[in-house]
Amino acid sequence: MKLAAACLAALLVTAPLAPALAQTPATPAAPPPVPSHTCEKPEFPGRVAPEPKLRRWQTQFRAYVDCMKSYLAERNAVIEAQSTKAKAAVDEINAAVTEYNETVKSLGD
């Protein structure tokens, strides 16, 4: 019991110093620039365009869709990686806070 009282007294004496000793939160870094896609959407040649022009447009449009799918897959992979890192950071801070709370609780016992 005397040990707990001594710890509590020490904590109360040093409490005003805590803000000076506490870690300052990191300034959030600017997010990295997100590259724009380089896919070129073909212009529809018109309903009265000759058949070869329409087929070329269809081929170009399929290439455009494939390019956009590839770009989106790359963006989604980056998002998934960032989400995984953020979840790991949340798990880490939750574990640290739980450990802190248990330590503080044990000091009171």
BAFIVO-299160 format. One line per field, with one value per atom (N, C-alpha, C, O): residue number from 1; atom name; x, z, y. Coordinates in Angstrom, 3 decimals, always signed. Atoms other than C-alpha are relative to their C-alpha. Layout:
N
num c(NUM | ...)
atomo c(CA | ...)
u c(X | ...)
w c(Z | ...)
v c(Y | ...)
REM end
This chain:
109
num c(1 | 1 | 1 | 1 | 2 | 2 | 2 | 2 | 3 | 3 | 3 | 3 | 4 | 4 | 4 | 4 | 5 | 5 | 5 | 5 | 6 | 6 | 6 | 6 | 7 | 7 | 7 | 7 | 8 | 8 | 8 | 8 | 9 | 9 | 9 | 9 | 10 | 10 | 10 | 10 | 11 | 11 | 11 | 11 | 12 | 12 | 12 | 12 | 13 | 13 | 13 | 13 | 14 | 14 | 14 | 14 | 15 | 15 | 15 | 15 | 16 | 16 | 16 | 16 | 17 | 17 | 17 | 17 | 18 | 18 | 18 | 18 | 19 | 19 | 19 | 19 | 20 | 20 | 20 | 20 | 21 | 21 | 21 | 21 | 22 | 22 | 22 | 22 | 23 | 23 | 23 | 23 | 24 | 24 | 24 | 24 | 25 | 25 | 25 | 25 | 26 | 26 | 26 | 26 | 27 | 27 | 27 | 27 | 28 | 28 | 28 | 28 | 29 | 29 | 29 | 29 | 30 | 30 | 30 | 30 | 31 | 31 | 31 | 31 | 32 | 32 | 32 | 32 | 33 | 33 | 33 | 33 | 34 | 34 | 34 | 34 | 35 | 35 | 35 | 35 | 36 | 36 | 36 | 36 | 37 | 37 | 37 | 37 | 38 | 38 | 38 | 38 | 39 | 39 | 39 | 39 | 40 | 40 | 40 | 40 | 41 | 41 | 41 | 41 | 42 | 42 | 42 | 42 | 43 | 43 | 43 | 43 | 44 | 44 | 44 | 44 | 45 | 45 | 45 | 45 | 46 | 46 | 46 | 46 | 47 | 47 | 47 | 47 | 48 | 48 | 48 | 48 | 49 | 49 | 49 | 49 | 50 | 50 | 50 | 50 | 51 | 51 | 51 | 51 | 52 | 52 | 52 | 52 | 53 | 53 | 53 | 53 | 54 | 54 | 54 | 54 | 55 | 55 | 55 | 55 | 56 | 56 | 56 | 56 | 57 | 57 | 57 | 57 | 58 | 58 | 58 | 58 | 59 | 59 | 59 | 59 | 60 | 60 | 60 | 60 | 61 | 61 | 61 | 61 | 62 | 62 | 62 | 62 | 63 | 63 | 63 | 63 | 64 | 64 | 64 | 64 | 65 | 65 | 65 | 65 | 66 | 66 | 66 | 66 | 67 | 67 | 67 | 67 | 68 | 68 | 68 | 68 | 69 | 69 | 69 | 69 | 70 | 70 | 70 | 70 | 71 | 71 | 71 | 71 | 72 | 72 | 72 | 72 | 73 | 73 | 73 | 73 | 74 | 74 | 74 | 74 | 75 | 75 | 75 | 75 | 76 | 76 | 76 | 76 | 77 | 77 | 77 | 77 | 78 | 78 | 78 | 78 | 79 | 79 | 79 | 79 | 80 | 80 | 80 | 80 | 81 | 81 | 81 | 81 | 82 | 82 | 82 | 82 | 83 | 83 | 83 | 83 | 84 | 84 | 84 | 84 | 85 | 85 | 85 | 85 | 86 | 86 | 86 | 86 | 87 | 87 | 87 | 87 | 88 | 88 | 88 | 88 | 89 | 89 | 89 | 89 | 90 | 90 | 90 | 90 | 91 | 91 | 91 | 91 | 92 | 92 | 92 | 92 | 93 | 93 | 93 | 93 | 94 | 94 | 94 | 94 | 95 | 95 | 95 | 95 | 96 | 96 | 96 | 96 | 97 | 97 | 97 | 97 | 98 | 98 | 98 | 98 | 99 | 99 | 99 | 99 | 100 | 100 | 100 | 100 | 101 | 101 | 101 | 101 | 102 | 102 | 102 | 102 | 103 | 103 | 103 | 103 | 104 | 104 | 104 | 104 | 105 | 105 | 105 | 105 | 106 | 106 | 106 | 106 | 107 | 107 | 107 | 107 | 108 | 108 | 108 | 108 | 109 | 109 | 109 | 109)
atomo c(N | CA | C | O | N | CA | C | O | N | CA | C | O | N | CA | C | O | N | CA | C | O | N | CA | C | O | N | CA | C | O | N | CA | C | O | N | CA | C | O | N | CA | C | O | N | CA | C | O | N | CA | C | O | N | CA | C | O | N | CA | C | O | N | CA | C | O | N | CA | C | O | N | CA | C | O | N | CA | C | O | N | CA | C | O | N | CA | C | O | N | CA | C | O | N | CA | C | O | N | CA | C | O | N | CA | C | O | N | CA | C | O | N | CA | C | O | N | CA | C | O | N | CA | C | O | N | CA | C | O | N | CA | C | O | N | CA | C | O | N | CA | C | O | N | CA | C | O | N | CA | C | O | N | CA | C | O | N | CA | C | O | N | CA | C | O | N | CA | C | O | N | CA | C | O | N | CA | C | O | N | CA | C | O | N | CA | C | O | N | CA | C | O | N | CA | C | O | N | CA | C | O | N | CA | C | O | N | CA | C | O | N | CA | C | O | N | CA | C | O | N | CA | C | O | N | CA | C | O | N | CA | C | O | N | CA | C | O | N | CA | C | O | N | CA | C | O | N | CA | C | O | N | CA | C | O | N | CA | C | O | N | CA | C | O | N | CA | C | O | N | CA | C | O | N | CA | C | O | N | CA | C | O | N | CA | C | O | N | CA | C | O | N | CA | C | O | N | CA | C | O | N | CA | C | O | N | CA | C | O | N | CA | C | O | N | CA | C | O | N | CA | C | O | N | CA | C | O | N | CA | C | O | N | CA | C | O | N | CA | C | O | N | CA | C | O | N | CA | C | O | N | CA | C | O | N | CA | C | O | N | CA | C | O | N | CA | C | O | N | CA | C | O | N | CA | C | O | N | CA | C | O | N | CA | C | O | N | CA | C | O | N | CA | C | O | N | CA | C | O | N | CA | C | O | N | CA | C | O | N | CA | C | O | N | CA | C | O | N | CA | C | O | N | CA | C | O | N | CA | C | O | N | CA | C | O | N | CA | C | O | N | CA | C | O | N | CA | C | O | N | CA | C | O | N | CA | C | O | N | CA | C | O | N | CA | C | O | N | CA | C | O | N | CA | C | O | N | CA | C | O | N | CA | C | O | N | CA | C | O)
u c(+0.825 | +0.000 | +0.873 | +0.568 | -0.890 | +2.864 | +0.660 | +0.901 | -0.613 | +4.428 | -0.961 | -0.559 | +0.995 | +1.215 | -0.150 | -0.275 | +0.109 | +0.966 | +1.229 | +1.107 | -1.228 | +4.590 | -0.019 | +0.386 | +0.095 | +4.004 | -0.991 | -0.743 | +1.006 | +0.883 | +0.553 | +0.318 | -0.594 | +2.749 | +1.016 | +1.044 | -0.992 | +5.579 | -0.677 | -0.224 | +0.754 | +3.069 | -0.594 | -0.557 | +0.594 | +1.339 | +1.052 | +0.784 | -1.071 | +4.645 | +0.516 | +0.816 | -0.562 | +5.826 | -1.062 | -0.712 | +1.066 | +2.430 | +0.119 | -0.095 | -0.134 | +3.016 | +1.107 | +1.073 | -1.090 | +6.182 | -0.386 | +0.300 | +0.384 | +4.339 | -0.181 | +0.294 | +0.132 | +3.358 | +1.345 | +1.496 | -1.311 | +6.976 | +0.732 | +1.522 | -0.694 | +8.147 | -0.743 | -0.169 | +0.814 | +5.320 | +0.496 | +1.054 | -0.355 | +5.949 | -0.977 | -2.186 | +0.893 | +4.615 | -0.511 | +0.241 | +0.535 | +2.301 | +0.705 | +1.050 | -0.664 | +3.867 | -0.914 | -2.126 | +0.767 | +2.794 | -0.300 | +0.608 | +0.319 | +0.901 | +0.730 | +0.741 | -0.713 | +2.929 | -1.019 | -2.127 | +0.876 | +1.425 | -0.142 | +0.837 | +0.172 | -0.094 | +0.765 | +0.892 | -0.728 | +1.898 | -0.947 | -2.138 | +0.876 | +0.595 | -0.511 | +0.221 | +0.606 | -1.756 | +0.100 | -0.420 | -0.136 | -0.855 | -1.347 | -2.173 | +1.208 | -3.602 | +0.187 | +1.307 | -0.116 | -4.408 | +0.429 | +0.244 | -0.461 | -2.957 | -0.827 | -0.434 | +0.864 | -5.782 | -0.725 | -1.233 | +0.682 | -7.227 | -1.300 | -1.311 | +1.312 | -10.928 | -0.202 | -0.112 | +0.190 | -11.591 | -1.351 | -2.333 | +1.226 | -14.176 | -0.857 | -0.360 | +0.938 | -17.241 | -0.062 | -0.280 | -0.058 | -17.051 | -1.358 | -1.419 | +1.336 | -20.811 | -0.721 | -0.103 | +0.826 | -23.662 | +0.154 | -0.025 | -0.080 | -23.105 | +1.430 | +1.709 | -1.402 | -19.371 | +0.102 | -0.694 | -0.193 | -18.113 | +0.356 | +0.908 | -0.209 | -17.867 | +1.445 | +1.627 | -1.375 | -14.013 | +0.299 | +1.021 | -0.218 | -14.055 | -0.685 | -0.131 | +0.711 | -16.637 | +0.759 | +0.865 | -0.773 | -14.570 | +1.262 | +1.625 | -1.195 | -11.436 | -0.367 | +0.358 | +0.456 | -13.397 | -0.271 | +0.097 | +0.267 | -14.583 | +1.298 | +1.405 | -1.295 | -11.016 | +0.690 | +1.227 | -0.614 | -9.728 | -0.738 | -0.129 | +0.770 | -12.563 | +0.310 | +0.409 | -0.378 | -11.724 | +1.372 | +1.590 | -1.336 | -8.098 | -0.112 | +0.593 | +0.228 | -9.323 | -0.548 | -0.083 | +0.582 | -11.411 | +1.063 | +1.154 | -1.075 | -8.476 | +1.010 | +1.479 | -0.932 | -6.206 | -0.579 | +0.130 | +0.649 | -8.710 | -0.060 | +0.155 | +0.033 | -9.089 | +1.374 | +1.486 | -1.367 | -5.314 | +0.336 | +0.913 | -0.251 | -5.089 | -0.730 | -0.155 | +0.783 | -7.854 | +0.556 | +0.544 | -0.604 | -6.214 | +1.250 | +1.476 | -1.196 | -2.963 | -0.393 | +0.186 | +0.454 | -4.786 | -0.555 | -0.269 | +0.569 | -6.706 | +1.076 | +0.947 | -1.105 | -3.463 | +0.687 | +1.043 | -0.616 | -1.969 | -0.907 | -0.442 | +0.966 | -5.131 | +0.013 | -0.007 | -0.011 | -5.074 | +1.259 | +1.195 | -1.260 | -1.408 | -0.046 | +0.375 | +0.094 | -2.055 | -0.993 | -0.761 | +1.003 | -5.136 | +0.582 | +0.305 | -0.630 | -3.128 | +0.965 | +0.985 | -0.930 | -0.438 | -0.759 | -0.363 | +0.786 | -3.064 | -0.627 | -0.654 | +0.597 | -4.794 | +1.050 | +0.764 | -1.076 | -1.455 | +0.322 | +0.566 | -0.264 | -0.865 | -1.112 | -0.839 | +1.127 | -4.345 | +0.111 | -0.091 | -0.163 | -3.754 | +1.125 | +1.003 | -1.139 | -0.398 | -0.381 | -0.066 | +0.358 | -1.812 | -1.046 | -1.016 | +0.992 | -4.768 | +0.677 | +0.312 | -0.728 | -2.384 | +0.787 | +0.839 | -0.775 | -0.211 | -0.895 | -0.522 | +0.930 | -3.204 | -0.527 | -0.662 | +0.452 | -4.478 | +1.082 | +0.797 | -1.115 | -1.039 | +0.144 | +0.359 | -0.090 | -0.921 | -1.104 | -0.844 | +1.133 | -4.384 | +0.182 | -0.120 | -0.229 | -3.481 | +1.099 | +1.004 | -1.085 | -0.260 | -0.496 | -0.195 | +0.552 | -2.065 | -0.947 | -0.952 | +0.933 | -4.738 | +0.766 | +0.373 | -0.777 | -2.098 | +0.683 | +0.941 | -0.592 | -0.528 | -0.998 | -0.614 | +1.029 | -3.830 | -0.351 | -0.953 | +0.337 | -4.156 | +0.963 | +0.824)
w c(+0.000 | +0.000 | +0.000 | -0.691 | -0.056 | +0.841 | -1.357 | -1.745 | +1.314 | -2.553 | -0.963 | -1.740 | +0.872 | -4.326 | +0.340 | -0.559 | -0.414 | -2.300 | -0.455 | -0.883 | +0.431 | -3.097 | -1.509 | -1.988 | +1.455 | -6.802 | -0.364 | -1.264 | +0.256 | -6.715 | +0.321 | -0.429 | -0.368 | -4.936 | -1.050 | -1.441 | +1.021 | -7.456 | -1.295 | -1.986 | +1.207 | -10.269 | +0.109 | -0.850 | -0.189 | -8.815 | -0.044 | -0.544 | +0.000 | -8.343 | -1.414 | -1.786 | +1.343 | -11.880 | -1.057 | -2.207 | +0.977 | -13.567 | -0.742 | -1.954 | +0.748 | -14.383 | -1.057 | -2.015 | +0.966 | -16.249 | -1.211 | -2.233 | +1.046 | -18.395 | -1.365 | -2.354 | +1.339 | -21.205 | -0.644 | -1.859 | +0.560 | -21.619 | -0.454 | -1.397 | +0.328 | -21.743 | -1.027 | -1.629 | +0.907 | -23.874 | -1.434 | -1.829 | +1.407 | -27.466 | -0.704 | -0.482 | +0.773 | -29.778 | -1.181 | -1.786 | +1.124 | -32.412 | -1.295 | -1.519 | +1.281 | -35.800 | -0.894 | -0.944 | +0.956 | -38.344 | -1.184 | -1.748 | +1.125 | -41.031 | -1.266 | -1.615 | +1.242 | -44.184 | -1.107 | -1.084 | +1.149 | -47.386 | -0.762 | -0.968 | +0.732 | -49.289 | -1.321 | -1.947 | +1.269 | -52.282 | -1.154 | -1.090 | +1.129 | -55.594 | -0.663 | -0.806 | +0.667 | -57.310 | -1.501 | -2.019 | +1.441 | -60.947 | -0.707 | -0.354 | +0.817 | -63.453 | -1.018 | -1.342 | +1.027 | -65.983 | -1.314 | -1.521 | +1.299 | -69.457 | -1.124 | -2.290 | +0.980 | -71.197 | -0.839 | -0.307 | +0.896 | -74.219 | -0.487 | -1.126 | +0.427 | -74.818 | -1.459 | -1.804 | +1.415 | -78.542 | -0.211 | +0.480 | +0.309 | -80.007 | -0.959 | -1.935 | +0.845 | -81.520 | -1.365 | -1.455 | +1.331 | -85.288 | -0.561 | -1.583 | +0.490 | -85.693 | -0.559 | -0.960 | +0.454 | -86.720 | -1.492 | -1.944 | +1.452 | -90.397 | -0.473 | -1.671 | +0.360 | -90.283 | -0.746 | -0.510 | +0.717 | -92.632 | +0.970 | +2.044 | -0.836 | -91.217 | +0.497 | +1.681 | -0.506 | -91.036 | +1.122 | +2.068 | -1.034 | -88.993 | +1.304 | +2.385 | -1.191 | -86.592 | +0.665 | +1.891 | -0.565 | -86.176 | +0.686 | +1.756 | -0.607 | -85.484 | +1.339 | +2.326 | -1.244 | -82.890 | +1.075 | +2.235 | -0.979 | -81.226 | +0.555 | +1.756 | -0.441 | -81.089 | +0.937 | +1.975 | -0.837 | -79.681 | +1.347 | +2.390 | -1.233 | -77.165 | +0.934 | +2.145 | -0.834 | -75.934 | +0.626 | +1.790 | -0.542 | -75.531 | +1.110 | +2.116 | -1.029 | -73.580 | +1.283 | +2.379 | -1.172 | -71.257 | +0.701 | +1.928 | -0.598 | -70.718 | +0.726 | +1.810 | -0.631 | -69.954 | +1.312 | +2.317 | -1.213 | -67.422 | +1.070 | +2.250 | -0.960 | -65.785 | +0.631 | +1.834 | -0.505 | -65.463 | +0.976 | +2.036 | -0.883 | -63.961 | +1.329 | +2.395 | -1.224 | -61.475 | +0.852 | +2.080 | -0.752 | -60.508 | +0.739 | +1.891 | -0.652 | -59.780 | +1.182 | +2.262 | -1.080 | -57.718 | +1.166 | +2.324 | -1.063 | -55.790 | +0.763 | +1.971 | -0.686 | -55.019 | +0.964 | +2.075 | -0.877 | -53.589 | +1.197 | +2.334 | -1.082 | -51.576 | +0.991 | +2.201 | -0.870 | -50.204 | +0.863 | +2.055 | -0.758 | -49.191 | +1.083 | +2.214 | -0.990 | -47.457 | +1.097 | +2.268 | -0.981 | -45.746 | +0.965 | +2.163 | -0.844 | -44.447 | +0.996 | +2.174 | -0.896 | -43.038 | +1.057 | +2.223 | -0.951 | -41.423 | +1.045 | +2.227 | -0.954 | -39.842 | +0.983 | +2.171 | -0.891 | -38.453 | +1.023 | +2.191 | -0.926 | -36.932 | +1.043 | +2.218 | -0.938 | -35.374 | +1.002 | +2.199 | -0.905 | -33.944 | +1.004 | +2.182 | -0.875 | -32.538 | +1.092 | +2.263 | -1.007 | -30.812 | +0.961 | +2.152 | -0.895 | -29.455 | +1.025 | +2.200 | -0.924 | -27.947 | +1.011 | +2.191 | -0.908 | -26.482 | +1.036 | +2.206 | -0.938 | -24.915 | +0.994 | +2.180 | -0.903 | -23.481 | +1.029 | +2.219 | -0.913 | -22.007 | +1.010 | +2.197 | -0.874 | -20.585 | +1.053 | +2.243 | -0.939 | -19.034 | +1.041 | +2.217 | -0.947 | -17.469 | +0.996 | +2.178 | -0.885 | -16.064 | +1.032 | +2.219 | -0.914 | -14.563 | +1.005 | +2.184 | -0.890 | -13.138 | +1.047 | +2.212 | -0.942 | -11.578 | +1.058 | +2.167 | -0.982 | -9.873 | +1.111 | +2.254 | -0.978 | -8.143 | +0.897 | +1.955 | -0.790 | -6.858 | +1.158 | +1.918)
v c(-1.180 | +0.000 | +1.248 | +2.220 | -1.155 | +2.380 | +0.244 | +1.388 | -0.133 | +1.653 | +0.696 | +1.563 | -0.625 | +2.588 | +1.477 | +2.308 | -1.397 | +5.794 | +0.787 | +1.934 | -0.665 | +6.642 | +0.229 | +1.288 | -0.146 | +6.021 | +1.096 | +1.899 | -1.017 | +8.161 | +1.389 | +2.336 | -1.280 | +10.955 | +0.439 | +1.606 | -0.326 | +10.798 | +0.418 | +1.331 | -0.335 | +10.875 | +1.400 | +2.170 | -1.325 | +13.924 | +1.108 | +2.200 | -0.995 | +15.752 | +0.232 | +1.366 | -0.134 | +15.067 | +0.287 | +0.555 | -0.220 | +15.526 | +1.327 | +1.353 | -1.261 | +19.221 | -0.046 | +0.727 | +0.104 | +18.186 | -0.855 | -0.827 | +0.945 | +15.643 | +0.648 | +0.090 | -0.571 | +18.016 | +0.323 | +0.198 | -0.322 | +19.069 | -1.256 | -1.208 | +1.241 | +15.456 | -0.842 | -1.750 | +0.814 | +14.102 | +0.142 | +1.165 | -0.062 | +13.257 | +0.927 | +0.867 | -0.851 | +15.874 | -0.806 | -1.570 | +0.771 | +14.463 | +0.381 | +1.541 | -0.236 | +14.113 | +0.828 | +0.619 | -0.784 | +16.656 | -0.907 | -1.518 | +0.883 | +14.776 | +0.459 | +1.639 | -0.312 | +14.602 | +0.239 | -0.298 | -0.235 | +15.875 | -1.313 | -2.029 | +1.255 | +13.002 | +0.044 | +1.096 | +0.018 | +11.880 | +0.328 | +0.023 | -0.324 | +13.140 | -1.283 | -2.263 | +1.156 | +10.733 | +0.229 | +1.217 | -0.198 | +10.251 | -0.137 | -0.979 | +0.095 | +10.847 | -1.118 | -1.513 | +1.035 | +8.207 | +0.642 | +1.841 | -0.492 | +8.548 | -0.617 | -0.584 | +0.660 | +6.716 | +1.058 | +2.045 | -0.931 | +8.488 | -0.618 | -1.670 | +0.472 | +8.073 | +0.400 | +1.578 | -0.337 | +7.828 | +0.703 | +0.432 | -0.728 | +10.136 | -0.823 | -1.385 | +0.750 | +8.506 | +0.673 | +1.881 | -0.605 | +9.000 | +0.422 | +1.105 | -0.354 | +9.384 | -1.216 | -2.202 | +1.138 | +7.127 | -0.277 | -1.408 | +0.185 | +7.668 | -0.252 | -0.217 | +0.248 | +6.913 | -1.326 | -2.235 | +1.267 | +4.208 | -1.134 | -0.899 | +1.198 | +0.678 | -0.125 | -0.409 | +0.121 | +0.622 | +1.000 | +0.683 | -1.016 | +3.841 | -0.421 | -0.220 | +0.475 | +2.368 | -1.147 | -1.193 | +1.121 | -0.838 | +0.520 | +0.030 | -0.581 | +1.252 | +0.656 | +0.531 | -0.636 | +3.241 | -1.054 | -0.869 | +1.065 | +0.011 | -0.579 | -0.825 | +0.522 | -1.305 | +0.993 | +0.605 | -1.027 | +1.973 | +0.132 | +0.368 | -0.119 | +2.062 | -1.171 | -0.977 | +1.158 | -1.467 | +0.228 | -0.109 | -0.303 | -0.368 | +1.045 | +0.969 | -1.026 | +2.672 | -0.638 | -0.324 | +0.672 | +0.492 | -0.845 | -0.828 | +0.807 | -1.891 | +0.890 | +0.544 | -0.941 | +1.074 | +0.510 | +0.570 | -0.499 | +2.452 | -1.098 | -0.818 | +1.112 | -0.989 | -0.192 | -0.425 | +0.151 | -1.233 | +1.124 | +0.880 | -1.152 | +2.269 | -0.183 | +0.038 | +0.192 | +1.495 | -1.142 | -1.062 | +1.104 | -1.799 | +0.483 | +0.113 | -0.560 | +0.068 | +0.885 | +0.771 | -0.889 | +2.719 | -0.804 | -0.500 | +0.833 | +0.049 | -0.748 | -0.945 | +0.679 | -1.801 | +0.953 | +0.559 | -0.997 | +1.400 | +0.274 | +0.353 | -0.245 | +2.061 | -1.156 | -0.931 | +1.180 | -1.494 | -0.025 | -0.324 | -0.013 | -1.191 | +1.075 | +0.833 | -1.076 | +2.143 | -0.360 | -0.061 | +0.409 | +0.745 | -1.029 | -0.981 | +1.014 | -2.220 | +0.658 | +0.303 | -0.705 | +0.103 | +0.796 | +0.809 | -0.782 | +2.341 | -0.910 | -0.566 | +0.946 | -0.672 | -0.497 | -0.648 | +0.440 | -1.866 | +1.091 | +0.790 | -1.105 | +1.584 | +0.117 | +0.363 | -0.043 | +1.569 | -1.139 | -0.934 | +1.144 | -1.907 | +0.257 | -0.081 | -0.287 | -0.766 | +0.997 | +0.783 | -0.996 | +2.314 | -0.560 | -0.249 | +0.611 | +0.327 | -0.906 | -0.895 | +0.869 | -2.226 | +0.830 | +0.483 | -0.849 | +0.542 | +0.661 | +0.748 | -0.637 | +2.304 | -1.033 | -0.733 | +1.062 | -0.986 | -0.311 | -0.448 | +0.260 | -1.666 | +1.139 | +0.893 | -1.167 | +1.870 | -0.051 | +0.128 | +0.051 | +1.524 | -1.093 | -0.889 | +1.096 | -1.825 | +0.368 | +0.038 | -0.417 | -0.360 | +0.995 | +0.868 | -1.005 | +2.627 | -0.651 | -0.296 | +0.694 | +0.336 | -0.809 | -0.862 | +0.811 | -1.912 | +0.862 | +0.393 | -0.904 | +1.106 | +0.347 | +0.595 | -0.308 | +1.773 | -1.181 | -0.996 | +1.203 | -1.800 | -0.199 | -1.158)
REM end
